[in-house]
Amino acid sequence: MVDLPDSDKKSGTRQTSWLVGFATLGSVVTGVFALLCGLYAFLSGQWQAAGVCLIASALAFGALANAVLRR
């Protein structure tokens, strides 16, 4: 984010924290939904679909863990 001379620091921080919260919520929803779909596909015997859903779940949770645990 470019720092403008007349910008208010608090509004920039508030906007950034809203964006981080939205990205976190989206990642959690995607991960849980993909995990449930992968479990359903696994139980119904559709192995390729289960693999694709579990890969999507792992990517969503991995991206979230990377963002949260990064220093």
LINNOR-V307333 format. One record per residue. N is the residue number from 1. SS is DSSP state (hx for helix, st for strand, lp for the rest). PHI is phi as a letter, one per 20 degrees, with the letter a starting at -180 (999 if undefined). OMEGA is omega in radians with two decimals (NA if undefined). Layout:
n ss phi omega
N SS PHI OMEGA
N SS PHI OMEGA
This chain:
n ss phi omega
1 lp 999 -3.12
2 lp f -3.13
3 lp e 3.13
4 lp e -3.10
5 lp f -3.09
6 lp e -3.06
7 lp f 3.12
8 lp e -3.08
9 hx f -3.09
10 hx f 3.14
11 hx f 3.09
12 hx f 3.10
13 hx f 3.13
14 hx f 3.13
15 hx f 3.14
16 hx f -3.14
17 hx f 3.05
18 hx f -3.13
19 hx f 3.10
20 hx f 3.10
21 hx f 3.12
22 hx f 3.12
23 hx f 3.10
24 hx f 3.12
25 hx f 3.11
26 hx f 3.12
27 hx f 3.13
28 hx f 3.14
29 hx f 3.12
30 hx f -3.13
31 hx f -3.13
32 hx f 3.14
33 hx f 3.12
34 hx f 3.10
35 hx f 3.11
36 hx f 3.10
37 hx f 3.09
38 hx f 3.10
39 hx f 3.11
40 hx f 3.13
41 hx f 3.12
42 hx f -3.13
43 hx f 3.11
44 lp e 3.03
45 lp n 3.11
46 lp e -2.94
47 hx f -3.13
48 hx f 3.12
49 hx f 3.11
50 hx f 3.12
51 hx f 3.14
52 hx f 3.14
53 hx f 3.13
54 hx f 3.04
55 hx f 3.11
56 hx f 3.11
57 hx f 3.13
58 hx f 3.11
59 hx f -3.14
60 hx f -3.14
61 hx f 3.09
62 hx f 3.08
63 hx f 3.10
64 hx f 3.12
65 hx f 3.11
66 hx f -3.13
67 hx f -3.09
68 hx f -3.03
69 hx e 3.13
70 lp f -3.13
71 lp d NA
